[in-house]
Amino acid sequence: MSFEANKLGRGSSSANNDGPITWQYSSDVDAGAAIALSAYFDGAVDKLNQYDEILSVGTDGPARLQVSSAAGVTPVTVAVI
């Protein structure tokens, strides 16, 4: 399980910073269950906010996640939606 910060990219327009942001993340080594674990996205704690969505692709396929932890708080937690 290894988060790679360079594989997390913003998917929504930077013109709308007041609402949740959509992110995209892809891993060549981690399955979706590993990506959805608490603390996986701790390396992006400075970017992710509560209710942001992450469209992720792991070794076993895609998933849609929502950040459930408050902004700036570790561990970063997500829920599959």
N, C-alpha and C positions, 0 to 999 in steps of 0.2 A: 504494500500500500504506500504509494508515493505521489503526493500532489505535485504537479508540475505547473508552476505559475505562468510560464510562457504559453501554456495551452488553454488558458482561461481568457476569453475575449468578450468584449461587450457586443451584444447582439442588437440592442435597441439604440435609438438615436440619442445623441448627447444633448439634443434640444429639450428633452423632457427629463430634467433631473429631480422633479418633485415627486414622481411616482416610482413604483418598483422598476427596477432595471432588469432586463433580460440579458443573461450571460450564456455563452457557449463554452463547453469544455469537452475535450476528448482525451481518452487515455488508451494507449496501445498495450498496457500491461495490467490494468485493474478492471475487474468486473463491476457491474452496476452496484452490487451489494456493498462492495468496498468503497466506492465513490460516495455512497449515501451514509456512510458511517459518521458518527460524531467526531469532530476534530479533523476530518479529511481536508477541509478547506481552510484550516487555520492559517495557512500561508497567504491567504487573501483576506484576512480579517479587516484590513484597512480599506478594502474595496466593497465588500459585501454588506448589504443592509437587510434588516428584517423585511420579509415579503418579496425580496428579489427572487427571480426565477432563474434556474440554471437548466439549460437544455444540454444534457450530458450524453456522451456515447462511450460506453465501456467495451470490453472485449466480448461481451455477450449481447450487445445491442443498446438502443437508446433508452433514456428515461427523462422524465421531467421532474425537477426538484424545486422546492421552495425553501428559502432560508427562514428558519424559525427562531434563531437566536437574535438578540438585539445587536445593533450595529456596534462594532468595536469590542465585542465580548467573545472570549474564547471559553470553551470550545465552540467553534462555529458548528451549528446543528442545522440539518436540512431534513425535509420530509418529502417522500415521494408523493407526487400529486397526479 
